[in-house]
Each structure stands twice: as structure tokens, then as C-alpha cells.
Amino acid sequence: MTQVERLIRYLRSHPGSSGMELIAALSLPKYTSRISDARAQGFDIVCEKQNGINRYRLVEKPQQQILFR
């Protein structure tokens, strides 16, 4: 499984994850690069700042929900 696949699966089950949570859970020190890669593949990952912390969530179209299950 690729790092992008792991990221997508994690964001599906943990919407609103912070960068530190992504690093800790997925061992992805360059998580922003993997987010960029996922976006390049057509995934919509939104970053929202909450209380000074960037939070990431996946916004999926119905046809994307079957990928990386």
C-alpha cells in the first residue's frame, strides 16, 4: 500500500486530523507532500485552521469512495 493510499484511508476514518496526528499515526514526516500527491490524483483534501491548528479532511465524490478501501 502506498503512502497516499494510507493517507486517504486514514483521513476517511479520522476527518479533521492535524499534521501531528498524521505524522504519529502514519509515520509520514512529509505528509504535506503526500497530500499534494493525493490532490494531484484528484482527491479533494481540505485544510481548515481551528484554534491555530491546521486540520485536514477528505471531501469525496461518490465514485471516489470505492478507491483504497
C-alpha positions, 0 to 999 in steps of 0.5 A: 500500500502506498503512502497516499493510499494510507493517507486517504484511508486514514483521513476517511476514518479520522476527518479533521486530523492535524499534521501531528496526528498524521505524522504519529499515526502514519509515520509520514514526516512529509505528509504535506507532500503526500497530500499534494500527491493525493490532490494531484490524483484528484482527491479533494483534501481540505485544510481548515485552521481551528484554534491555530491548528491546521486540520485536514479532511477528505471531501469525496465524490461518490465514485471516489469512495470505492478507491483504497478501501 
